[in-house]
């Protein structure tokens, strides 16, 4: 579901089990390019106590995948842990348990395709929910839940 926050549009993805050694589409960018202003995840059910790295990936319909952040260890992250990115593609996913997170410093323009969550572990429990705040670059472009 997308809503207008006054500072871009927001699309929300409800709680779901994290991917199992897979790259799973979480959002779909349709109709052209959008600028990602902020993407935030939140742990709803504790992540299992198994070594697990996670990252976000832009998977365009045309072209090659691009990591939106480097991997970070999310093993045993507690409910309420918030995930964010800086907007610098080489910086790691930021898990924080303090109840606050800084805003994404740099916007990222992504082409039509999907925004995926990748994890490198299998049989891991835990659920997350996500929100992406964005603005269209191309007329008619938008972000929807995958």
Buried (B, 14 or more C-beta within 10 A) or exposed (E): EEEEEEEBBBBEBEEBEBBEEEBBBBBBBBBBBBBBBBBBBBBBBBBBEBEBBBBBBBBBEEEEBBBBBBBBBBBBBEBEBBBBBBBBBEBBBBBBEEEEBEEBEEBBEBBBBBBBBBBBBEEBEBBBBBBBBBBBBEEEBBBEBB
